[in-house]
Amino acid sequence: MKQISQKPKIAILTLHPHNYGGVLSLIKVVHKFCQNYFEPKLFFLGFDSKISTSLKKIKFFSQIKNTNYFGFDSVEVGAKWAFWEPGHYQFTKSKWVSVLQDYDYFFVASGTCIAAHPLTLLDKKFAVWLATTFDEDRAQRVNKLNLTRKIIDKFSCEKMRKIEKEIFNKSNFIFALSNYTKKTIEKVLKQKSEKIVTCNYPMLSPGIPFNPVQGNNIIAVGRFDDPRKNLDMLIKVFNKLSAKKQSLKLNIIGPKSRDEIIKNIKNKNINFTGLISDQELKNYYNSVSLMLITSYQEGLGIVGLEALSNGIPVVATNCGGTADFIVNGKNGFLVDVNDVDAMVNKALQILRSDELQKRMSDFAIKFVEQNFSEQKIYSIFKYGLSKVYPELSQWFEKCDSGSFKAAEATTAKEKEKSDRLMKQADI
């Protein structure tokens, strides 16, 4: 078995995480975990016209860009034919050979598994943590495409499904973000597999004592420029809620949708904040009584889990991953997608009772602490990575026991002493 004596390098592959949303959340978790045991670097496909194909300039090319993304040492590989999704990695294979040549360990973290495509092309071993399948990811968004994009999408989809299935088959371990995700992957593969395990999202619960806020503020968080978030249902629910409880305010946090729904909103108690900082979001969590999730589909629904960790009950659509963290009647409620009246009734049930809010809040905090701890998720990561790379099992034990850190500290002191002596010699 291969022996490891110093922190090995690991490549974290993803799709472009942009500046918000679930993909960025997954990357932050994986990067934080990897820093404990590896020297991590982030790799992702880029579409900046300076490094990738520009139809306006009618120039087909791909360049490599070293960058710093949210404090992560990163490499961005330009997409050669940005408009043809099946070729994103196939047409830039030589670039991926170049940027990944010094790496033996690979961890893919993304919305779908497609970010792992260069690893299958290069015949590498890897583990992947994902939220959803290709078809689930595009189900609602395809309706918003213009005619030209729809035609391209029609021709590319079958190819993308084949690529996805190949990735699932060649992957050495799969971390599914929820039980729902696990089932959808098994549906694609048409079989169950021991290499697929459910691995939820870790959440540090602040354990804030319940503080009644008179049930006047509710919150919804997400990329509402994504049709899957079902903004239409959210607005309909709130309009009915505010008709029954006129003092109610809805804060919608995240990118604003550009469609007709926004133009037709007349309720002055709806506040679109746009993107806000983590600290600003925490401030909102301290002033709201309820979160609503109206999505058509969620791999997990990390924002709902975040709300629960802050003691905020959640009423959500039964849209996939939300079933992993909502216990009906205990920390919130699940309703059917687009069942506006059911969501209104369940929301009012919570908002009108401080006693129910407190009971749900207390249960929510304890539930997160027991089921979504960082320690639990990290242990699943280590289990899966050790299955892919057996030598990591002893390495993880060595690092966790502190023996590696002690040796690393001794080496640092010896280097410092050596540098000091060399400097004195120069003098």
C-alpha positions as a Markdown table, in Angstrom:
| # | Residue | x | y | z |
|---|---|---|---|---|
| 1 | Met | 0.0 | 0.0 | 0.0 |
| 2 | Lys | 1.2 | 3.5 | -0.9 |
| 3 | Gln | 2.6 | 5.3 | 2.1 |
| 4 | Ile | 2.0 | 9.0 | 2.7 |
| 5 | Ser | 4.5 | 11.1 | 4.7 |
| 6 | Gln | 3.3 | 14.7 | 3.9 |
| 7 | Lys | 0.2 | 16.4 | 2.9 |
| 8 | Pro | -0.7 | 15.3 | -0.6 |
| 9 | Lys | -2.2 | 17.5 | -3.2 |
| 10 | Ile | -5.9 | 17.1 | -4.1 |
| 11 | Ala | -7.8 | 18.5 | -7.0 |
| 12 | Ile | -11.4 | 19.7 | -6.3 |
| 13 | Leu | -13.4 | 19.8 | -9.5 |
| 14 | Thr | -16.7 | 21.6 | -9.9 |
| 15 | Leu | -18.7 | 23.6 | -12.4 |
| 16 | His | -18.3 | 27.4 | -12.2 |
| 17 | Pro | -19.7 | 28.2 | -8.7 |
| 18 | His | -20.5 | 31.8 | -9.4 |
| 19 | Asn | -21.0 | 33.8 | -6.2 |
| 20 | Tyr | -24.1 | 32.2 | -4.6 |
| 21 | Gly | -26.1 | 29.1 | -4.2 |
| 22 | Gly | -25.7 | 25.4 | -3.4 |
| 23 | Val | -22.7 | 24.6 | -5.6 |
| 24 | Leu | -20.6 | 27.3 | -3.7 |
| 25 | Ser | -21.9 | 25.9 | -0.4 |
| 26 | Leu | -20.7 | 22.4 | -1.3 |
| 27 | Ile | -17.3 | 23.7 | -2.4 |
| 28 | Lys | -16.8 | 25.6 | 0.8 |
| 29 | Val | -17.5 | 22.4 | 2.8 |
| 30 | Val | -15.2 | 20.2 | 0.7 |
| 31 | His | -12.4 | 22.7 | 0.7 |
| 32 | Lys | -12.5 | 23.1 | 4.5 |
| 33 | Phe | -12.4 | 19.4 | 4.9 |
| 34 | Cys | -9.5 | 18.9 | 2.5 |
| 35 | Gln | -7.4 | 21.6 | 4.2 |
| 36 | Asn | -7.2 | 19.3 | 7.2 |
| 37 | Tyr | -5.6 | 16.5 | 5.2 |
| 38 | Phe | -4.4 | 17.8 | 1.8 |
| 39 | Glu | -3.2 | 20.7 | -0.2 |
| 40 | Pro | -6.3 | 21.5 | -2.1 |
| 41 | Lys | -6.8 | 23.4 | -5.4 |
| 42 | Leu | -10.1 | 24.2 | -7.1 |
| 43 | Phe | -10.6 | 23.5 | -10.8 |
| 44 | Phe | -13.6 | 24.6 | -12.9 |
| 45 | Leu | -14.7 | 25.3 | -16.4 |
| 46 | Gly | -14.9 | 29.0 | -17.3 |
| 47 | Phe | -16.9 | 31.0 | -19.8 |
| 48 | Asp | -15.2 | 34.3 | -19.6 |
| 49 | Ser | -14.7 | 35.6 | -23.2 |
| 50 | Lys | -11.0 | 36.3 | -22.4 |
| 51 | Ile | -10.3 | 32.6 | -21.9 |
| 52 | Ser | -13.1 | 30.8 | -23.8 |
| 53 | Thr | -14.9 | 30.8 | -27.2 |
| 54 | Ser | -16.6 | 34.1 | -28.1 |
| 55 | Leu | -19.3 | 33.9 | -30.7 |
| 56 | Lys | -19.2 | 37.7 | -31.1 |
| 57 | Lys | -15.6 | 37.5 | -32.1 |
| 58 | Ile | -16.1 | 34.2 | -34.0 |
| 59 | Lys | -13.0 | 32.9 | -32.3 |
| 60 | Phe | -12.8 | 29.3 | -30.9 |
| 61 | Phe | -10.2 | 28.9 | -28.2 |
| 62 | Ser | -9.5 | 27.8 | -24.7 |
| 63 | Gln | -7.0 | 29.2 | -22.2 |
| 64 | Ile | -6.0 | 28.4 | -18.6 |
| 65 | Lys | -6.4 | 31.0 | -16.0 |
| 66 | Asn | -4.9 | 30.9 | -12.4 |
| 67 | Thr | -7.1 | 32.8 | -10.1 |
| 68 | Asn | -8.2 | 33.1 | -6.5 |
| 69 | Tyr | -11.9 | 32.4 | -5.9 |
| 70 | Phe | -13.4 | 33.2 | -2.5 |
| 71 | Gly | -9.9 | 32.6 | -1.1 |
| 72 | Phe | -9.4 | 29.3 | -2.9 |
| 73 | Asp | -6.4 | 28.7 | -5.0 |
| 74 | Ser | -8.1 | 28.0 | -8.3 |
| 75 | Val | -7.6 | 27.1 | -12.0 |
| 76 | Glu | -10.2 | 28.1 | -14.6 |
| 77 | Val | -10.2 | 26.2 | -17.9 |
| 78 | Gly | -11.9 | 28.1 | -20.7 |
| 79 | Ala | -14.7 | 26.3 | -22.6 |
| 80 | Lys | -13.7 | 25.9 | -26.3 |
| 81 | Trp | -17.3 | 25.6 | -27.6 |
| 82 | Ala | -19.3 | 27.1 | -24.8 |
| 83 | Phe | -22.7 | 26.7 | -26.5 |
| 84 | Trp | -22.2 | 22.9 | -27.1 |
| 85 | Glu | -22.4 | 21.3 | -23.6 |
| 86 | Pro | -21.4 | 17.8 | -24.6 |
| 87 | Gly | -18.1 | 19.1 | -25.8 |
| 88 | His | -17.2 | 21.3 | -22.8 |
| 89 | Tyr | -14.6 | 18.8 | -21.6 |
| 90 | Gln | -14.0 | 16.7 | -24.7 |
| 91 | Phe | -12.8 | 19.7 | -26.7 |
| 92 | Thr | -10.5 | 20.9 | -23.9 |
| 93 | Lys | -9.1 | 17.5 | -22.9 |
| 94 | Ser | -5.5 | 18.5 | -23.5 |
| 95 | Lys | -5.9 | 21.4 | -21.2 |
| 96 | Trp | -7.2 | 19.1 | -18.4 |
| 97 | Val | -4.3 | 16.8 | -19.0 |
| 98 | Ser | -2.0 | 19.7 | -18.4 |
| 99 | Val | -3.6 | 21.2 | -15.2 |
| 100 | Leu | -4.2 | 17.8 | -13.5 |
| 101 | Gln | -0.9 | 16.1 | -14.3 |
| 102 | Asp | 0.6 | 16.5 | -10.8 |
| 103 | Tyr | -2.5 | 15.2 | -8.9 |
| 104 | Asp | -3.2 | 11.7 | -7.7 |
| 105 | Tyr | -6.3 | 12.5 | -5.6 |
| 106 | Phe | -9.6 | 13.9 | -6.9 |
| 107 | Phe | -12.8 | 15.1 | -5.2 |
| 108 | Val | -15.7 | 16.4 | -7.4 |
| 109 | Ala | -18.3 | 18.6 | -5.7 |
| 110 | Ser | -21.0 | 20.1 | -7.8 |
| 111 | Gly | -24.7 | 20.3 | -8.6 |
| 112 | Thr | -24.6 | 17.4 | -11.1 |
| 113 | Cys | -21.8 | 14.9 | -11.8 |
| 114 | Ile | -20.8 | 16.5 | -15.1 |
| 115 | Ala | -17.8 | 18.3 | -13.6 |
| 116 | Ala | -16.2 | 14.8 | -13.3 |
| 117 | His | -16.2 | 14.4 | -17.1 |
| 118 | Pro | -12.5 | 15.3 | -17.5 |
| 119 | Leu | -11.6 | 12.6 | -14.9 |
| 120 | Thr | -13.5 | 9.9 | -16.9 |
| 121 | Leu | -11.7 | 11.1 | -20.1 |
| 122 | Leu | -8.4 | 10.8 | -18.4 |
| 123 | Asp | -9.2 | 7.5 | -16.7 |
| 124 | Lys | -8.7 | 8.8 | -13.2 |
| 125 | Lys | -10.1 | 7.4 | -9.9 |
| 126 | Phe | -12.4 | 9.9 | -8.1 |
| 127 | Ala | -15.2 | 10.5 | -5.6 |
| 128 | Val | -18.1 | 12.8 | -6.3 |
| 129 | Trp | -20.5 | 14.7 | -4.1 |
| 130 | Leu | -23.6 | 15.9 | -6.0 |
| 131 | Ala | -27.0 | 17.3 | -5.4 |
| 132 | Thr | -29.0 | 16.1 | -8.5 |
| 133 | Thr | -29.1 | 14.4 | -11.8 |
| 134 | Phe | -28.8 | 16.0 | -15.2 |
| 135 | Asp | -32.5 | 15.8 | -16.1 |
| 136 | Glu | -33.6 | 17.0 | -12.6 |
| 137 | Asp | -31.3 | 19.9 | -12.8 |
| 138 | Arg | -32.7 | 21.2 | -16.2 |
| 139 | Ala | -36.4 | 20.2 | -15.9 |
| 140 | Gln | -37.8 | 23.7 | -15.2 |
| 141 | Arg | -35.0 | 25.8 | -16.7 |
| 142 | Val | -35.4 | 24.4 | -20.2 |
| 143 | Asn | -38.8 | 26.1 | -20.5 |
| 144 | Lys | -37.1 | 29.5 | -20.2 |
| 145 | Leu | -34.7 | 28.9 | -23.1 |
| 146 | Asn | -35.1 | 30.9 | -26.3 |
| 147 | Leu | -35.9 | 29.0 | -29.5 |
| 148 | Thr | -32.3 | 28.7 | -30.7 |
| 149 | Arg | -31.1 | 27.4 | -27.3 |
| 150 | Lys | -34.1 | 24.9 | -27.2 |
| 151 | Ile | -33.0 | 23.4 | -30.6 |
| 152 | Ile | -29.4 | 23.1 | -29.4 |
| 153 | Asp | -30.6 | 21.6 | -26.1 |
| 154 | Lys | -32.8 | 19.0 | -27.9 |
| 155 | Phe | -29.8 | 17.7 | -29.8 |
| 156 | Ser | -27.4 | 17.8 | -26.8 |
| 157 | Cys | -29.5 | 16.2 | -24.1 |
| 158 | Glu | -29.3 | 12.6 | -25.2 |
| 159 | Lys | -25.5 | 12.9 | -25.4 |
| 160 | Met | -25.4 | 14.5 | -22.0 |
| 161 | Arg | -27.4 | 11.6 | -20.5 |
| 162 | Lys | -24.9 | 9.2 | -21.9 |
| 163 | Ile | -22.0 | 11.2 | -20.5 |
| 164 | Glu | -23.7 | 11.3 | -17.1 |
| 165 | Lys | -24.3 | 7.5 | -17.1 |
| 166 | Glu | -20.7 | 6.9 | -18.0 |
| 167 | Ile | -19.5 | 9.2 | -15.1 |
| 168 | Phe | -21.8 | 7.3 | -12.6 |
| 169 | Asn | -20.5 | 4.0 | -13.8 |
| 170 | Lys | -16.8 | 5.0 | -13.7 |
| 171 | Ser | -17.0 | 6.9 | -10.5 |
| 172 | Asn | -15.4 | 5.1 | -7.6 |
| 173 | Phe | -17.6 | 6.5 | -4.9 |
| 174 | Ile | -20.7 | 8.8 | -4.9 |
| 175 | Phe | -21.8 | 11.0 | -2.1 |
| 176 | Ala | -25.5 | 11.8 | -2.7 |
| 177 | Leu | -26.6 | 15.0 | -1.0 |
| 178 | Ser | -29.9 | 13.5 | 0.1 |
| 179 | Asn | -31.9 | 10.2 | 0.1 |
| 180 | Tyr | -33.8 | 11.6 | -2.9 |
| 181 | Thr | -30.6 | 12.3 | -4.8 |
| 182 | Lys | -29.5 | 8.7 | -4.1 |
| 183 | Lys | -32.7 | 7.3 | -5.5 |
| 184 | Thr | -32.5 | 9.5 | -8.6 |
| 185 | Ile | -29.0 | 8.3 | -9.3 |
| 186 | Glu | -30.0 | 4.7 | -8.9 |
| 187 | Lys | -32.9 | 5.3 | -11.3 |
| 188 | Val | -30.4 | 6.5 | -13.9 |
| 189 | Leu | -28.2 | 3.5 | -13.3 |
| 190 | Lys | -31.2 | 1.2 | -13.1 |
| 191 | Gln | -29.7 | -0.5 | -10.1 |
| 192 | Lys | -28.6 | 0.0 | -6.5 |
| 193 | Ser | -24.9 | 0.2 | -5.7 |
| 194 | Glu | -22.8 | 0.0 | -2.5 |
| 195 | Lys | -20.6 | 2.8 | -3.8 |
| 196 | Ile | -23.5 | 5.3 | -3.5 |
| 197 | Val | -24.2 | 6.7 | 0.0 |
| 198 | Thr | -26.3 | 9.6 | 1.3 |
| 199 | Cys | -24.1 | 12.4 | 2.6 |
| 200 | Asn | -26.0 | 15.5 | 3.7 |
| 201 | Tyr | -24.7 | 18.9 | 4.3 |
| 202 | Pro | -22.9 | 19.8 | 7.6 |
| 203 | Met | -24.4 | 22.5 | 9.7 |
| 204 | Leu | -23.0 | 24.2 | 12.8 |
| 205 | Ser | -26.0 | 25.0 | 15.0 |
| 206 | Pro | -25.6 | 28.2 | 17.0 |
| 207 | Gly | -28.2 | 26.9 | 19.5 |
| 208 | Ile | -29.8 | 30.3 | 19.9 |
| 209 | Pro | -32.6 | 30.3 | 22.5 |
| 210 | Phe | -36.0 | 30.9 | 21.0 |
| 211 | Asn | -37.0 | 34.6 | 21.0 |
| 212 | Pro | -40.6 | 35.3 | 19.9 |
| 213 | Val | -40.7 | 38.0 | 17.2 |
| 214 | Gln | -44.5 | 38.3 | 17.1 |
| 215 | Gly | -44.7 | 36.2 | 13.9 |
| 216 | Asn | -44.6 | 39.2 | 11.6 |
| 217 | Asn | -41.6 | 38.3 | 9.5 |
| 218 | Ile | -41.0 | 35.4 | 7.2 |
| 219 | Ile | -38.2 | 34.6 | 4.9 |
| 220 | Ala | -37.4 | 32.8 | 1.6 |
| 221 | Val | -33.8 | 32.4 | 0.4 |
| 222 | Gly | -32.6 | 31.1 | -2.9 |
| 223 | Arg | -31.6 | 31.9 | -6.5 |
| 224 | Phe | -35.0 | 33.1 | -7.6 |
| 225 | Asp | -33.7 | 33.7 | -11.1 |
| 226 | Asp | -33.8 | 29.9 | -11.3 |
| 227 | Pro | -37.3 | 28.6 | -12.4 |
| 228 | Arg | -36.9 | 25.6 | -10.1 |
| 229 | Lys | -37.4 | 27.9 | -7.1 |
| 230 | Asn | -41.0 | 28.4 | -8.1 |
| 231 | Leu | -41.3 | 32.1 | -7.3 |
| 232 | Asp | -44.9 | 32.1 | -8.6 |
| 233 | Met | -46.0 | 29.8 | -5.8 |
| 234 | Leu | -44.1 | 31.8 | -3.2 |
| 235 | Ile | -45.9 | 35.1 | -4.2 |
| 236 | Lys | -49.3 | 33.4 | -4.3 |
| 237 | Val | -48.8 | 31.9 | -0.8 |
| 238 | Phe | -47.7 | 35.2 | 0.7 |
| 239 | Asn | -50.6 | 37.2 | -0.9 |
| 240 | Lys | -53.0 | 34.8 | 0.8 |
| 241 | Leu | -51.1 | 34.9 | 4.1 |
| 242 | Ser | -51.0 | 38.7 | 4.2 |
| 243 | Ala | -54.7 | 38.9 | 3.4 |
| 244 | Lys | -55.3 | 37.0 | 6.7 |
| 245 | Lys | -52.4 | 38.6 | 8.6 |
| 246 | Gln | -51.9 | 42.1 | 7.3 |
| 247 | Ser | -48.8 | 42.9 | 9.4 |
| 248 | Leu | -46.9 | 40.1 | 7.8 |
| 249 | Lys | -43.7 | 40.9 | 5.9 |
| 250 | Leu | -41.8 | 38.6 | 3.4 |
| 251 | Asn | -38.1 | 39.0 | 2.8 |
| 252 | Ile | -36.9 | 37.3 | -0.4 |
| 253 | Ile | -33.1 | 37.0 | -0.3 |
| 254 | Gly | -31.1 | 36.1 | -3.4 |
| 255 | Pro | -30.9 | 37.1 | -7.1 |
| 256 | Lys | -34.2 | 38.5 | -8.4 |
| 257 | Ser | -36.1 | 36.8 | -11.2 |
| 258 | Arg | -36.5 | 38.9 | -14.3 |
| 259 | Asp | -39.8 | 37.4 | -15.5 |
| 260 | Glu | -43.3 | 38.7 | -15.5 |
| 261 | Ile | -44.0 | 37.5 | -12.0 |
| 262 | Ile | -41.8 | 40.4 | -10.6 |
| 263 | Lys | -43.5 | 43.0 | -12.7 |
| 264 | Asn | -47.0 | 42.0 | -11.5 |
| 265 | Ile | -46.1 | 42.1 | -7.7 |
| 266 | Lys | -48.2 | 44.7 | -6.0 |
| 267 | Asn | -47.8 | 43.6 | -2.4 |
| 268 | Lys | -45.8 | 46.3 | -0.6 |
| 269 | Asn | -44.9 | 43.9 | 2.2 |
| 270 | Ile | -42.6 | 41.9 | -0.1 |
| 271 | Asn | -39.0 | 43.0 | 0.2 |
| 272 | Phe | -36.4 | 41.8 | -2.4 |
| 273 | Thr | -33.0 | 42.2 | -0.8 |
| 274 | Gly | -30.9 | 40.9 | -3.6 |
| 275 | Leu | -27.6 | 39.2 | -2.7 |
| 276 | Ile | -26.5 | 39.9 | 0.9 |
| 277 | Ser | -23.5 | 39.0 | 3.1 |
| 278 | Asp | -23.5 | 36.1 | 5.5 |
| 279 | Gln | -23.7 | 38.5 | 8.4 |
| 280 | Glu | -26.7 | 40.2 | 7.0 |
| 281 | Leu | -28.4 | 36.9 | 6.5 |
| 282 | Lys | -27.7 | 36.0 | 10.1 |
| 283 | Asn | -29.4 | 39.2 | 11.1 |
| 284 | Tyr | -32.5 | 38.2 | 9.1 |
| 285 | Tyr | -32.5 | 34.8 | 10.8 |
| 286 | Asn | -32.6 | 36.6 | 14.2 |
| 287 | Ser | -35.7 | 38.5 | 13.2 |
| 288 | Val | -38.0 | 36.0 | 11.4 |
| 289 | Ser | -40.4 | 33.4 | 12.6 |
| 290 | Leu | -40.7 | 31.1 | 9.5 |
| 291 | Met | -39.0 | 30.1 | 6.3 |
| 292 | Leu | -40.9 | 29.1 | 3.1 |
| 293 | Ile | -39.5 | 26.9 | 0.4 |
| 294 | Thr | -41.7 | 26.6 | -2.7 |
| 295 | Ser | -39.3 | 24.8 | -5.1 |
| 296 | Tyr | -40.2 | 22.3 | -7.8 |
| 297 | Gln | -37.0 | 20.4 | -7.0 |
| 298 | Glu | -34.2 | 20.5 | -4.4 |
| 299 | Gly | -31.3 | 18.2 | -4.1 |
| 300 | Leu | -31.3 | 18.9 | -0.4 |
| 301 | Gly | -32.4 | 22.5 | 0.2 |
| 302 | Ile | -29.5 | 23.8 | 2.2 |
| 303 | Val | -31.2 | 27.1 | 3.1 |
| 304 | Gly | -33.9 | 25.2 | 4.9 |
| 305 | Leu | -31.4 | 23.3 | 6.9 |
| 306 | Glu | -29.6 | 26.6 | 7.7 |
| 307 | Ala | -32.9 | 28.0 | 9.0 |
| 308 | Leu | -33.5 | 25.0 | 11.2 |
| 309 | Ser | -30.0 | 25.3 | 12.7 |
| 310 | Asn | -31.1 | 28.8 | 13.7 |
| 311 | Gly | -34.3 | 27.5 | 15.3 |
| 312 | Ile | -36.6 | 28.7 | 12.5 |
| 313 | Pro | -39.4 | 26.3 | 11.5 |
| 314 | Val | -39.7 | 25.6 | 7.8 |
| 315 | Val | -42.8 | 25.0 | 5.6 |
| 316 | Ala | -41.6 | 23.5 | 2.3 |
| 317 | Thr | -42.8 | 21.7 | -0.8 |
| 318 | Asn | -42.1 | 17.9 | -0.8 |
| 319 | Cys | -39.6 | 18.5 | -3.7 |
| 320 | Gly | -36.9 | 15.9 | -3.0 |
| 321 | Gly | -34.2 | 16.7 | -0.4 |
| 322 | Thr | -36.4 | 18.6 | 2.0 |
| 323 | Ala | -37.8 | 15.3 | 3.2 |
| 324 | Asp | -34.4 | 14.6 | 4.8 |
| 325 | Phe | -34.6 | 17.4 | 7.3 |
| 326 | Ile | -38.3 | 18.3 | 7.8 |
| 327 | Val | -40.1 | 16.2 | 10.3 |
| 328 | Asn | -43.8 | 16.9 | 9.9 |
| 329 | Gly | -45.3 | 18.7 | 12.9 |
| 330 | Lys | -41.9 | 18.7 | 14.7 |
| 331 | Asn | -39.8 | 21.3 | 13.0 |
| 332 | Gly | -42.1 | 22.3 | 10.1 |
| 333 | Phe | -44.3 | 20.9 | 7.5 |
| 334 | Leu | -44.1 | 19.4 | 4.0 |
| 335 | Val | -46.8 | 20.1 | 1.4 |
| 336 | Asp | -47.3 | 19.2 | -2.2 |
| 337 | Val | -45.7 | 21.3 | -5.0 |
| 338 | Asn | -48.0 | 24.1 | -6.0 |
| 339 | Asp | -50.5 | 23.4 | -3.2 |
| 340 | Val | -50.8 | 27.0 | -2.2 |
| 341 | Asp | -53.7 | 26.6 | 0.3 |
| 342 | Ala | -51.9 | 23.8 | 2.2 |
| 343 | Met | -48.8 | 25.9 | 2.6 |
| 344 | Val | -50.9 | 28.9 | 3.7 |
| 345 | Asn | -52.7 | 26.8 | 6.3 |
| 346 | Lys | -49.5 | 25.2 | 7.7 |
| 347 | Ala | -47.7 | 28.6 | 7.8 |
| 348 | Leu | -50.6 | 30.2 | 9.7 |
| 349 | Gln | -50.7 | 27.3 | 12.2 |
| 350 | Ile | -47.1 | 28.2 | 13.1 |
| 351 | Leu | -47.3 | 31.9 | 12.9 |
| 352 | Arg | -50.3 | 32.1 | 15.2 |
| 353 | Ser | -48.8 | 30.1 | 18.1 |
| 354 | Asp | -45.8 | 31.1 | 20.1 |
| 355 | Glu | -46.0 | 27.8 | 21.9 |
| 356 | Leu | -45.8 | 25.8 | 18.6 |
| 357 | Gln | -42.9 | 28.0 | 17.4 |
| 358 | Lys | -40.9 | 27.4 | 20.5 |
| 359 | Arg | -41.5 | 23.7 | 20.4 |
| 360 | Met | -40.5 | 23.5 | 16.8 |
| 361 | Ser | -37.5 | 25.8 | 17.3 |
| 362 | Asp | -36.1 | 23.7 | 20.1 |
| 363 | Phe | -36.6 | 20.5 | 18.2 |
| 364 | Ala | -35.1 | 22.0 | 15.0 |
| 365 | Ile | -31.8 | 23.0 | 16.8 |
| 366 | Lys | -31.4 | 19.5 | 18.5 |
| 367 | Phe | -32.3 | 17.7 | 15.3 |
| 368 | Val | -29.6 | 19.5 | 13.3 |
| 369 | Glu | -27.0 | 19.0 | 16.0 |
| 370 | Gln | -27.7 | 15.2 | 16.1 |
| 371 | Asn | -28.1 | 14.5 | 12.4 |
| 372 | Phe | -26.1 | 17.2 | 10.4 |
| 373 | Ser | -22.9 | 17.7 | 12.4 |
| 374 | Glu | -19.6 | 18.5 | 10.6 |
| 375 | Gln | -18.1 | 15.5 | 12.4 |
| 376 | Lys | -20.7 | 13.1 | 10.9 |
| 377 | Ile | -20.3 | 14.5 | 7.3 |
| 378 | Tyr | -16.5 | 14.4 | 7.5 |
| 379 | Ser | -16.5 | 10.8 | 8.7 |
| 380 | Ile | -18.5 | 9.9 | 5.5 |
| 381 | Phe | -16.0 | 11.8 | 3.4 |
| 382 | Lys | -13.1 | 9.9 | 4.9 |
| 383 | Tyr | -15.0 | 6.5 | 4.5 |
| 384 | Gly | -15.7 | 7.2 | 0.8 |
| 385 | Leu | -12.2 | 8.5 | 0.0 |
| 386 | Ser | -10.6 | 5.6 | 1.7 |
| 387 | Lys | -12.6 | 3.3 | -0.5 |
| 388 | Val | -11.3 | 5.0 | -3.6 |
| 389 | Tyr | -7.7 | 5.5 | -2.3 |
| 390 | Pro | -7.0 | 2.8 | 0.4 |
| 391 | Glu | -3.8 | 4.5 | 1.6 |
| 392 | Leu | -5.8 | 7.4 | 2.8 |
| 393 | Ser | -7.3 | 5.4 | 5.7 |
| 394 | Gln | -4.0 | 5.3 | 7.6 |
| 395 | Trp | -3.3 | 8.9 | 6.6 |
| 396 | Phe | -6.6 | 10.2 | 8.0 |
| 397 | Glu | -5.9 | 8.3 | 11.3 |
| 398 | Lys | -2.5 | 9.8 | 11.5 |
| 399 | Cys | -3.7 | 13.3 | 10.9 |
| 400 | Asp | -6.6 | 12.9 | 13.4 |
| 401 | Ser | -4.4 | 11.5 | 16.1 |
| 402 | Gly | -2.2 | 14.6 | 15.9 |
| 403 | Ser | 1.0 | 12.8 | 15.2 |
| 404 | Phe | 1.3 | 14.4 | 11.7 |
| 405 | Lys | 0.7 | 17.8 | 13.1 |
| 406 | Ala | 3.4 | 17.3 | 15.8 |
| 407 | Ala | 5.8 | 16.1 | 13.1 |
| 408 | Glu | 4.9 | 19.0 | 10.9 |
| 409 | Ala | 5.5 | 21.5 | 13.8 |
| 410 | Thr | 8.9 | 19.8 | 14.5 |
| 411 | Thr | 9.9 | 20.1 | 10.9 |
| 412 | Ala | 8.9 | 23.8 | 10.8 |
| 413 | Lys | 11.0 | 24.5 | 13.9 |
| 414 | Glu | 14.0 | 22.6 | 12.4 |
| 415 | Lys | 13.7 | 24.6 | 9.2 |
| 416 | Glu | 13.4 | 27.9 | 11.2 |
| 417 | Lys | 16.6 | 26.9 | 13.1 |
| 418 | Ser | 18.4 | 26.0 | 9.9 |
| 419 | Asp | 17.4 | 29.3 | 8.2 |
| 420 | Arg | 18.6 | 31.2 | 11.2 |
| 421 | Leu | 22.0 | 29.4 | 11.1 |
| 422 | Met | 22.4 | 30.0 | 7.4 |
| 423 | Lys | 21.6 | 33.7 | 7.9 |
| 424 | Gln | 24.3 | 34.0 | 10.6 |
| 425 | Ala | 26.8 | 32.2 | 8.3 |
| 426 | Asp | 26.1 | 34.8 | 5.6 |
| 427 | Ile | 26.8 | 37.6 | 8.1 |
